[in-house]
């Protein structure tokens, strides 16, 4: 959606905060032992030569600030005299400086600090005994700002604290007699003055005069303000049923109107619909959808029109609900996952809204009974389906052919699914047509009998036999409930341990080859979103040594240890020597990156071994390689890549891509006419670049790159020296399967 600027995020990003008082840490004004020297302009860190604090060290001897005059400060040598309540809890104790100014008539106050990562706190009366006047900020990394619409005459103090070490900075004070209108933080990025740029106020009950706990730092309450001819627009989601929207102003005259929001299903753009009336607005049985609250002020004072608003819903959804049904968890495509590792996970607390549905996927990764307990769900209508392939590489659902028993126990509902196979089952919960008139709160927990015991192949001695053949026979397995016996050559387990994460569990398979064989071992953990690693160890004689770490990893056809990571991966061997091997399916961990969740480090999977009598088939991407002629020395050229219909047959890039490479790839074959140093740069979707010599799949890796600088750039770049007459294969792979589209490849020859 184009307008999903969230109100709570906007509140946290605002520079005008209401905070509790900053506590005193140490008072060096009496008997302290400061050191350093003082220089004009704000270098602090000592005494005044007579036993008192140096200028600026504390509020007993602060620097003087004058409106309109820039003060230059340096807190490098300052002491740590004050704490800051609004700072992040991880902020260390750091040096600070104190400043003073006097307000002689009621005025607006603007304070701007630039230069380093600091914290600003404004006090009235005195730093130690006075009260904060609603201003303590720690938001930016290279400066801070405080704006107050109107303060009364009196003495004021500013403490410039450091988040992590002192620094050089500038401090500007502007006093405006009569007051100023303070931006409420919602006007940036085009403002929230139209439906298209409206601020999303969510679909839960909200009251901007009481957003949370008043004893914690932050926007609580949040000071909304309309300056001059400004218009504020908020979007409010509603799950259906009764709704009340109201507003109140403390200054000026507020005009507030509620409208229907019209959302373009193709673009997500929002526009104004029919007017529903002024506030206070109350509707019985209001339709599910989005509403707009549009506010303006006909007589705004110089300080602006301060206001608040509230919205009360008959029914509030839970964290996985959306007002738009197509984005809600009431459809399989957005179902709630995560029950594969129960029991022990605990009940999930949920709510069901009116005509809404909640959908869950039960990931049964070991055959056995499943029992689902729904506390408070006796009135639910429950449907059980099974996930199957849709015939085109996707998934769909169909009626479950097994037995399902429902038992009502008081207000609870128990769903028993005996002897469930290894599969994914979809559980849909809804209320009958004449069901509850508001949201129904419930808890849900699932117990899988197949997971009570550790898997049989948890230990090497119990390794399951994997038979190589054509066609291959796939085995179902799990690492849930297993122990951790080995650290795989793919890496990642040390990261998991350091982060205190589970999931380095491993299980074992025995593989015997009677003759040298072209072989592919395929691993697929996508059924439970399991991000694992699979590797092959030489195990002469097939017996398990006391120390498994003495077993040697087998090299794959590309010369690297036969170890692959991902939700699906394959080990390919052009010719694997006859003998006994131990195949290990292990956990691997990747930390969350921005919005991406942590990888699921344990789960269920399938594994198979396929033999090829005529040798391994050439990967489709390599077979479709396009010849590429390099530009002349000193010149460059550009290729446009479209991987929409390209093959997805190469996934192995080792440490270069951290398990990426699961998307479609485009391959170029290059045979330079002369020695050349070439820089290849790919930009567009999230790419991986690799150059292999002589063989597309198993050739020597000349170079490989995933993300080139700066950080956050998901394009790729590498520079390689290529020899005349030698054949190279340039692989442009997509990091993940959903990275589909066009990219630009730049080829620059030095």
Buried (B, 14 or more C-beta within 10 A) or exposed (E): BEBEBEBBEBBBEBBBBBBBEBEEBEBBBEEBEBEBEBEEEBBBBBBBEEEBBBBBBBBBBBBEBEBEEEBEBBBBBBBBBBBBBBBEEEBEBBBBBBBBBEBEEEBBBBBBBBBBBBBBBBBBBBBBEBEBBBBBBBBEEEBBBBBBBBBEEEBBBBBBBBBEEBBBBBBBBBBBEEBBBBBBBBBEEEBBBBBBBBBBBBBBEBBBBEBEEEEEBBBBBBBBBBBEEBBBBBBBBBBBBBBBBBBBBEBBEBBBBBBBBBBEEEEEBBBBBEEBEEBEBBBEEBEBBBBBBBBBBEEBBBBBBBBBBBBBBBBBBBEBBBBBBEBBBBEBEBBBEBBBBBBEEEBBEBBBBBBBBBBBBBBBBBBBBBBBBBBBBBBBBBBBBBBEEEEEEEBBBEEBEBEBEBEEEEEBBBBBBEEBBBBBBBBBBBBEEEBEEBBBEBBBBBBBBBBEEBBEBBBBEBBBEBBBEEEBEBBBBBBBBBEBBBBBBBBBBEBBBEEEBBBBBBBBBBBBBEEEBBBBBBBBBBBBBBBBBBBBBBBEEBEBEEEBEEBEBBBBBBEBBBBBBBBBBBBBBBEBEEBBBBBBBBBBBBEEEEEEEBBBBBBBBBBBBBBBEEEBEBBBBBEBBEEBEBBEEEEBBEBEBEBEEBBBBBBBBBEBBBBBBBBBBBBBBBBBEEEBEBBBBBBBBBBBBBBBBEBBBBBEBBBBBBBBEEEEEBBBBBEBEBEEEEBBBBBBBBBBBEBBEEBEBBBBBE
